[in-house]
Amino acid sequence: MDLAVQIEELFKNDRKKFLGFIRKRVRSQEEAEDILQDVFTNVLAASKNVQKPIENIASWVFTAVRNRIIDSYRKKRAEAFSDLQTPKQQEEGMDTFEHFIEDVGEGPESDLLRKTIWEAVQEGLNELPDEQRDVFVKNEFEGISFREMSEETGVNINTLLARKRYAVLHLRKKLSELYSSINES
């Protein structure tokens, strides 16, 4: 049987197994899907140049998957806005920003708190250059990956990561005073 056909069969039959393996090691389902698709595309392309028969195709593909996961760790990764906490905040057990936006309580005080924080976020976003704001909003609020944005816009992924990083730093600075006053209450 042709190697490319064997790889396609492996993908069809063991896709969920590969995806589960990847998903345990990456941050999101979307990233896992991207890695799996990249690996199978690359393995199929590489199969055209293979001269000797491969004894265990699944093992060969798992090795490629593992290497791709390692590569993803090595690349610059943007922090999720909700993951941002200073070491001091972590040490003191302060709540994450996301905690205040979530629907954690009922009543006028909780509503006012969420509204105040959301207004500060919106104000901070409006102060950003369009490119930074767009990347932040698409990634954080719309769940669009940097890869998708790069393909859509033609802008390098590292440039998009930098834009988001600048946006996060601006919002962190913008919200730090508000955040401090909330934690003091």
N, C-alpha and C positions, 0 to 999 in steps of 0.2 A: 504494500500500500504506500502511496506517495506520502512523504513526510508532512507536507502542508495539509493534506486531508486528515492525517492522524492528529495534527495539532488542532484543527477545527473540531474534530470529534471530541478531543480532550476538553476543549473549551465548552462545547455543548453539554457534555456529561458531568464535568467537574467544576463548572463555573461557580456554583454556590460554595463549594469547598474552598476554592481559591479566594473567593470574596470574603468568606468568614475568616480565613487566615490573615488576610490583609487588614480587614476591619478591626481586628483585635490590636493592631499595631499602629493605626493611624487615627486622626482626630474625627473624621467624618465619613459617612457613607459615600458622599460625593467623591472624596479623595480616594477612597478604596476603589470605586468604580473607575476613576481616571487611571489609577495605577494598573488595574487589571487590563483595561483596554490598551494602555501603552505597552504593557508587557506582551500581550498577545499579538499586537501589531508588529512589535520589534522581533518577536520570536518567529512569526510567519515570514517576515522579511529575511531574517537570518537563515531560515531553513533552506532558502534557495541556494545558499553558498556552502551548505554542509556536504562534505565529501564522504565521510564515513557514516555508517548507520548508527543511530542513537539507541542504546539499549533500553534506557528508561526515560521516555519522553516526559512523563509527569515530573520526575526528579529534575530534569533539565529545566522545565518551566518553573518549578518551585524555586530553583536556584536563581533564575531570572527575576522572579517576584521578590525574593528576599533581597537581592541586590538593588532592585528599584525602590524598595521601602527604605533601605539604608541611604540611597541617594536622596530620597525625599527628606530624611532627617538632616542631611548635610546642607541642603539648600536653605537659604534664608526663609524663615517662616514668620508671617505676620502674627502678632498676638491678637486674639479676639478681644474686642473692647470689653466684654464682660469678664475676661480673665485678668484684666489689669488691676493689680494691687501692688502697692509699694511693699518692700520687705517689712517696713514698720507696721503697715496696716495688717499684714499677715500675722506678724508677731503679736500684735495687740488684739487679734481676733476680730477686726472690724469687718463689717459686712461688705460684700462686693456691691458695685454699682447696680448690678442686675437685681439684687435683692430689693432695692428701693423702687424699681420700675415694675416688678412683678406685682400681681394682685395678692399681697400678703396680708391685707387687713381690710376691714370694712369701716366705713365711717368717714366723716368729714376730714379728720386729721390725715388719714392715709391718702384720701383723695387729693388733698391739698399738697401733701408731700410729693406724690407721683406727678402731679401737675407742675409743681415748682421745678422738679428735676427735669422733666420732659421739656419745659420751656427753656431751661438753661442749656440743654443739649441742642435744641433747635436753634437757639441764639448762637451757640458755638459753631454749629454747622454752617449757619448763614455768614459767619465771619471768615470762613475758609475760602481759598480759591476754588473755582468750579471743579477743577480736575481732582483735587483732594476730596472735596465733598462728594462728588459723584462716585469715586472709588469706595469711600467709606460707606455710603448709603447702599450701593449695590452689593457690597460684600456683607455688611452687618445686617441690614434690614431686608434685603431681597434675596440673600443667600447665593449670590452669583460668585462663582469661583474666579480666582485671578486668571486661570487658564482661559475660561470662557470670555472674560473681559478682554484679555489679550487678543484672542482670536477675533472678537467682534470689532475691536478698535485698532488693532495693529500695533498697540503700544506694548513694549517689552514688559514681561512679568515683573522683573526687578524694579522697573520704574513705577509700576502699579503698587508694588509692596512699599516702596519709599513714600509714595503719595499717601497711602493709608497710614503709614507710620507717623508722618507729619500731622495728619488729621487727628490721630489718637493722642499724640503729644499735646496738641492744641486743646483738645477737649479735656484731657486730664488736667491741664493747667486751669482751664476755664471752670471746671467743676471742683477743684481742690478746696476752695474756700467754702463753697456750699456743702461739700461732703464733710468737711471738718465741723461745720456748725450743726449738721444733722447728727453726727456721732456724739457731739457734746450734749445733745438734748436727751 
